[in-house]
Amino acid sequence: MSAELIKPPRTLLSSTGRAIGDFSMIRDGDKVLLGLSGGKDSLSLLQVLLHLQKKAPIRFELAACTVDPQSPDFDPSPLKAYLAELGVPYFYESQPIVEQAKTSMQGDSFCAFCSRMRRGILYRTARENGYNVLALAQHLDDAAETFLMSTFFGGKLRTMKAHYLNDAGDIRIVRPFIYVRERQTAAFAKSASLPVIHENCPSCFAVPTERWHMKQLLAEQEKKHSKMFASLLTALKPLLRDERL
């Protein structure tokens, strides 16, 4: 697996740069830890942040962390060599999350349990190594799906924040791809031959999830209304901001 810095498309850089600026995500002197699953989104964000690190007027440090849940269907270990070749500081945290789920889940879905455990490991890694910002690769499609699920099933106008402070108040979480469409990261990952690690967790993919249903609903509506996501972004913007920042 060879690694090289690849200039992302201008549209991807522009959308990311605009989001970072609009929400003041990365500030001069920040130490940013990227949550790197090895999927198309996080690998695309890695390349975008590396490019911005060289070109942006602000100075920030960048590292990455992968959480290996020890699933037989998911092996992110090839990322070790890739990150070494890129010269990016890298933390690889392996923990038997899949096994822990069998005994520790309390009425939660496996996906929710796994997500919470991964996030805790990312927080710990950031704290132990002096990183004050955690970057995650969720995009506009994720935000739209979350909004619909919260509205339809939770009765609340809520979605993921673009930039917020964790409960402990010591780490800022940022989503630089919040203006980016999923198809943009998919196209970039394919054209740049990024070493995507495909996750095939049976607990997540054996049956369609509500998020999958929301994705299908949005896709069908976008066929009829091509500018739908632009309208959605306008509607979502007030919900993306954390007033504490």
ROMAR-529255 format. One line per field, with one value per residue (C-alpha): residue number from 1; residue in one letter; chain; x, z, y. Coordinates in pm, 1 decimal, padded with zeros to 6 digits. Layout:
N
roba = [NUM/...];
dolum = [A/...];
nunu = [A/...];
c1 = [X/...];
c3 = [Z/...];
c2 = [Y/...];
***
This chain:
245
roba = [1/2/3/4/5/6/7/8/9/10/11/12/13/14/15/16/17/18/19/20/21/22/23/24/25/26/27/28/29/30/31/32/33/34/35/36/37/38/39/40/41/42/43/44/45/46/47/48/49/50/51/52/53/54/55/56/57/58/59/60/61/62/63/64/65/66/67/68/69/70/71/72/73/74/75/76/77/78/79/80/81/82/83/84/85/86/87/88/89/90/91/92/93/94/95/96/97/98/99/100/101/102/103/104/105/106/107/108/109/110/111/112/113/114/115/116/117/118/119/120/121/122/123/124/125/126/127/128/129/130/131/132/133/134/135/136/137/138/139/140/141/142/143/144/145/146/147/148/149/150/151/152/153/154/155/156/157/158/159/160/161/162/163/164/165/166/167/168/169/170/171/172/173/174/175/176/177/178/179/180/181/182/183/184/185/186/187/188/189/190/191/192/193/194/195/196/197/198/199/200/201/202/203/204/205/206/207/208/209/210/211/212/213/214/215/216/217/218/219/220/221/222/223/224/225/226/227/228/229/230/231/232/233/234/235/236/237/238/239/240/241/242/243/244/245];
dolum = [M/S/A/E/L/I/K/P/P/R/T/L/L/S/S/T/G/R/A/I/G/D/F/S/M/I/R/D/G/D/K/V/L/L/G/L/S/G/G/K/D/S/L/S/L/L/Q/V/L/L/H/L/Q/K/K/A/P/I/R/F/E/L/A/A/C/T/V/D/P/Q/S/P/D/F/D/P/S/P/L/K/A/Y/L/A/E/L/G/V/P/Y/F/Y/E/S/Q/P/I/V/E/Q/A/K/T/S/M/Q/G/D/S/F/C/A/F/C/S/R/M/R/R/G/I/L/Y/R/T/A/R/E/N/G/Y/N/V/L/A/L/A/Q/H/L/D/D/A/A/E/T/F/L/M/S/T/F/F/G/G/K/L/R/T/M/K/A/H/Y/L/N/D/A/G/D/I/R/I/V/R/P/F/I/Y/V/R/E/R/Q/T/A/A/F/A/K/S/A/S/L/P/V/I/H/E/N/C/P/S/C/F/A/V/P/T/E/R/W/H/M/K/Q/L/L/A/E/Q/E/K/K/H/S/K/M/F/A/S/L/L/T/A/L/K/P/L/L/R/D/E/R/L];
nunu = [A/A/A/A/A/A/A/A/A/A/A/A/A/A/A/A/A/A/A/A/A/A/A/A/A/A/A/A/A/A/A/A/A/A/A/A/A/A/A/A/A/A/A/A/A/A/A/A/A/A/A/A/A/A/A/A/A/A/A/A/A/A/A/A/A/A/A/A/A/A/A/A/A/A/A/A/A/A/A/A/A/A/A/A/A/A/A/A/A/A/A/A/A/A/A/A/A/A/A/A/A/A/A/A/A/A/A/A/A/A/A/A/A/A/A/A/A/A/A/A/A/A/A/A/A/A/A/A/A/A/A/A/A/A/A/A/A/A/A/A/A/A/A/A/A/A/A/A/A/A/A/A/A/A/A/A/A/A/A/A/A/A/A/A/A/A/A/A/A/A/A/A/A/A/A/A/A/A/A/A/A/A/A/A/A/A/A/A/A/A/A/A/A/A/A/A/A/A/A/A/A/A/A/A/A/A/A/A/A/A/A/A/A/A/A/A/A/A/A/A/A/A/A/A/A/A/A/A/A/A/A/A/A/A/A/A/A/A/A/A/A/A/A/A/A];
c1 = [00000.0/00178.1/00098.7/00124.7/-00019.9/-00293.4/-00448.1/-00822.7/-01067.9/-01124.0/-01493.1/-01407.0/-01142.1/-01374.3/-01666.8/-01438.6/-01257.6/-01586.1/-01723.5/-01402.5/-01423.1/-01797.1/-01777.7/-01422.2/-01336.2/-00957.4/-00767.7/-00406.1/-00201.0/-00465.0/-00359.5/-00610.2/-00671.8/-00861.7/-01084.2/-00974.8/-01193.1/-01036.3/-01360.9/-01389.4/-01497.1/-01221.9/-00948.8/-01072.3/-01070.6/-00715.3/-00596.6/-00795.1/-00655.1/-00300.6/-00345.1/-00492.0/-00212.4/00033.9/-00174.4/-00388.7/-00273.7/-00324.3/-00082.3/-00211.7/-00079.0/-00248.0/-00253.0/-00490.4/-00636.1/-00802.3/-01012.7/-01007.3/-01314.3/-01167.8/-01448.2/-01374.1/-01530.0/-01323.7/-00944.2/-00806.7/-00448.3/-00324.8/-00366.8/-00056.4/00178.4/-00017.7/00002.0/00370.8/00442.3/00246.8/00449.2/00136.9/00153.2/-00075.1/-00244.5/-00391.0/-00622.1/-00741.8/-01013.4/-01258.2/-01565.5/-01755.6/-01706.2/-01780.4/-02109.7/-02231.0/-02208.4/-02232.6/-02513.1/-02814.7/-03106.9/-02885.7/-02827.7/-02488.7/-02413.9/-02488.3/-02278.4/-01986.6/-02005.1/-02004.3/-01709.1/-01510.2/-01577.1/-01455.9/-01133.2/-01080.4/-01130.9/-00883.4/-00624.9/-00664.2/-00626.3/-00328.0/-00141.2/-00233.1/-00477.8/-00749.9/-00957.9/-01117.3/-01204.8/-01477.5/-01567.4/-01946.9/-02085.3/-02401.8/-02580.4/-02518.7/-02651.8/-02964.6/-03031.5/-02982.5/-03219.4/-03494.1/-03454.8/-03467.9/-03773.2/-03964.8/-03887.3/-03773.5/-03999.2/-03705.5/-03545.5/-03191.8/-02892.6/-02518.8/-02325.0/-02059.5/-01843.9/-01912.4/-01750.4/-01760.1/-01931.3/-01600.9/-01523.2/-01168.7/-01204.0/-01368.5/-01528.5/-01536.4/-01690.5/-01509.4/-01713.4/-02048.8/-02103.0/-01970.7/-02187.3/-02118.1/-02085.6/-01792.7/-01592.8/-01685.4/-01567.3/-01243.1/-01162.9/-01216.5/-01026.1/-00733.4/-00730.5/-00738.3/-00685.0/-01041.7/-01096.6/-01442.7/-01638.3/-01880.6/-02003.5/-02296.2/-02464.0/-02474.1/-02539.0/-02739.9/-03068.7/-03155.0/-03136.8/-03351.9/-03055.1/-03052.2/-03423.0/-03361.9/-03082.7/-03318.0/-03589.8/-03351.0/-03214.9/-03564.2/-03657.6/-03334.0/-03418.5/-03729.6/-03574.9/-03210.8/-03145.4/-03299.5/-02974.8/-02895.6/-03232.8/-03170.4/-02836.5/-03001.1/-03262.3/-03003.2/-02752.0/-02905.6/-02897.0/-02530.5/-02392.3/-02304.8/-02389.4/-02123.7/-01848.9];
c3 = [00000.0/-00116.9/00035.8/-00111.4/-00062.2/-00318.2/-00394.9/-00338.6/-00588.3/-00559.0/-00476.5/-00183.5/-00053.5/-00094.5/00092.6/00373.1/00402.5/00412.4/00690.4/00892.9/00859.9/00923.4/01248.7/01354.1/01371.9/01358.4/01527.7/01525.3/01740.8/01762.0/01790.8/01584.3/01619.9/01329.1/01397.8/01111.1/01047.6/00709.1/00523.5/00221.8/00432.2/00694.3/00441.3/00226.1/00529.4/00610.3/00265.9/00283.5/00626.5/00516.6/00217.6/00431.7/00684.7/00413.3/00251.1/00524.4/00695.7/01039.3/01188.8/01340.3/01418.8/01282.0/01396.8/01341.5/01557.9/01452.1/01692.4/01604.1/01766.3/01696.9/01464.3/01236.9/00951.4/00993.7/00983.4/00971.8/01047.5/00689.4/00780.4/01000.2/00703.3/00510.6/00789.6/00845.8/00479.6/00501.9/00807.6/01012.6/01388.6/01438.3/01725.9/01677.0/01959.8/01958.3/02204.6/02208.8/02168.2/01986.0/02274.9/02534.9/02361.8/02430.0/02806.7/02857.8/02630.5/02826.1/02589.9/02340.2/01977.7/01892.3/01665.5/01943.9/02194.9/01952.9/01861.8/02228.0/02307.4/02008.4/02100.8/02456.2/02324.5/02090.9/02381.7/02596.4/02320.4/02260.9/02631.0/02688.4/02394.5/02427.4/02136.4/02200.3/01884.4/01758.3/01387.6/01259.3/00895.5/00896.0/00601.2/00495.9/00402.3/00756.7/00906.7/00691.1/00781.3/01152.1/01128.6/00970.0/01223.7/01513.5/01368.1/01267.1/01566.3/01844.3/01788.1/01808.0/01563.3/01611.1/01414.0/01465.6/01546.7/01315.3/01610.6/01977.8/02316.4/02485.2/02824.0/03011.0/02840.2/02740.0/02377.5/02083.7/01827.3/01467.8/01147.0/00859.9/00598.8/00723.4/00390.2/00182.3/00002.9/00041.5/-00334.3/-00325.9/-00083.1/-00274.6/-00603.4/-00451.4/-00277.3/-00603.5/-00830.6/-00587.5/-00519.6/-00145.4/00051.8/00178.0/00447.3/00391.8/00709.3/00696.5/01052.7/01046.5/01334.0/01127.5/00779.1/00820.3/00816.5/00685.7/00957.8/00999.8/00874.4/00558.7/00511.0/00553.5/00296.2/00047.4/00116.9/00058.6/-00258.6/-00401.8/-00319.6/-00463.7/-00797.6/-00806.3/-00650.2/-00753.5/-00517.6/-00215.7/-00020.2/-00062.7/00095.6/00368.8/00452.8/00485.7/00719.5/00921.6/00973.1/01297.2/01439.4/01349.6/01583.3/01949.8/02125.2/02390.2/02132.9];
c2 = [00000.0/00315.0/00651.6/00996.6/01340.5/01397.0/01734.3/01700.0/01852.9/02226.2/02180.1/01951.9/02191.3/02488.9/02331.9/02214.9/02546.8/02736.1/02514.6/02545.4/02923.3/02956.0/02759.6/02853.7/02483.8/02496.0/02776.5/02878.5/02643.2/02369.5/02006.2/01809.3/01436.3/01281.1/00981.9/00755.7/00451.3/00384.6/00449.9/00679.0/00977.6/00973.7/00896.6/01185.8/01415.4/01307.6/01417.8/01744.2/01835.1/01751.4/01981.4/02261.4/02216.7/02316.2/02591.4/02749.5/03069.6/02914.7/02662.5/02340.6/01995.0/01684.4/01322.6/01032.2/00758.3/00433.8/00227.9/-00142.0/-00306.6/-00652.5/-00756.1/-01053.0/-00855.0/-00538.9/-00519.2/-00163.7/-00272.3/-00196.1/00171.5/00148.6/00128.1/00391.6/00649.7/00571.2/00646.1/00970.7/01067.1/01141.8/01070.7/00773.9/00598.0/00251.9/00147.2/-00213.9/-00308.4/-00604.5/-00384.1/-00658.1/-00900.6/-00631.8/-00557.4/-00910.0/-00858.0/-00480.7/-00361.5/-00243.1/-00203.5/-00023.6/-00112.7/-00259.4/00037.1/00286.2/00089.2/00061.5/00430.6/00534.1/00309.2/00433.6/00794.3/00733.6/00581.2/00877.2/01119.5/00928.5/00918.9/01292.2/01373.5/01147.2/01296.0/01662.1/01701.5/01959.2/01905.4/01582.7/01587.2/01354.0/01290.3/01302.1/01498.5/01681.8/01358.3/01227.3/01551.2/01538.4/01173.8/01247.5/01543.9/01334.1/01052.5/01298.2/01471.0/01158.6/00936.8/01170.4/01468.0/01707.8/01950.1/01827.0/01708.4/01661.0/01977.5/02115.6/02222.7/02164.7/02118.5/01779.2/01738.2/01752.6/02083.3/01991.2/01876.9/02050.3/01818.4/01940.2/01808.4/01985.2/01793.0/01926.4/02111.2/01818.7/01564.6/01194.0/01156.8/01400.6/01186.6/00870.8/01020.9/01150.7/00822.5/00635.9/00874.7/00901.9/00525.7/00586.2/00261.4/00229.6/-00033.2/-00174.5/-00242.3/-00532.0/-00561.5/-00806.3/-00623.1/-00304.6/-00436.2/-00757.4/-00568.5/-00221.1/00044.8/00354.1/00557.3/00346.1/00414.8/00789.8/00771.2/00607.0/00863.7/01154.3/00997.8/00957.2/01316.2/01452.5/01290.4/01509.9/01821.5/01863.5/02156.7/01985.6/01949.6/02319.3/02394.6/02138.7/02298.9/02640.0/02491.3/02299.1/02581.2/02714.0/02360.0/02302.0/02567.2/02518.1/02844.0/02776.6/02834.4];
***
